[in-house]
Amino acid sequence: MLDEALAALAASGGAAVAAAAGTEAWTGLRGSLARWFGRGSERRETAVLARLDQTGAELATAEPAQLESVRSAYRAIWQTRIQDLLEDLDAEEREQAAAGLRRVLAELPPVRNQVSADRGGVAAGGDLTVRAEGDGSVAAAVVRGDVNVGRPWTAGGGGSPDRPSPPDASQG
């Protein structure tokens, strides 16, 4: 079993594979990661290249509705492959391999999050702020239903029969 730092490194490697497939970073990561896995063996490197090509092809052809689940599956698959390799090494080899993987990941350009939303949804690749200011204002990212703006019905000083008056703020 790997310590937390190596497990996190393996998770980062799996995430990098899943995120880079189909981007400009893919070719560089594909070659570097195959060499890292191969550890000097052309046969191992070729086998990893074939697996990476399969990953890239499946992510490239995934239906948009299934893309995130396919990406998540490959993230876990590559994390496991990296963990397995690291676990099979002795302590000195493991440290060298971890340093090598850190170098491979450090060479990657920052990955832009690819976000999407179905019809009627909102997608944000970063922070999203939705704000309403002032009386009678409404702000929402998505509304699925009625929006009523104004004060509650106050005939007779109270709320409507189906809508009670708002609580008195002094009651906590």
Disulfide bonds with the S-S distance in Angstrom:
none
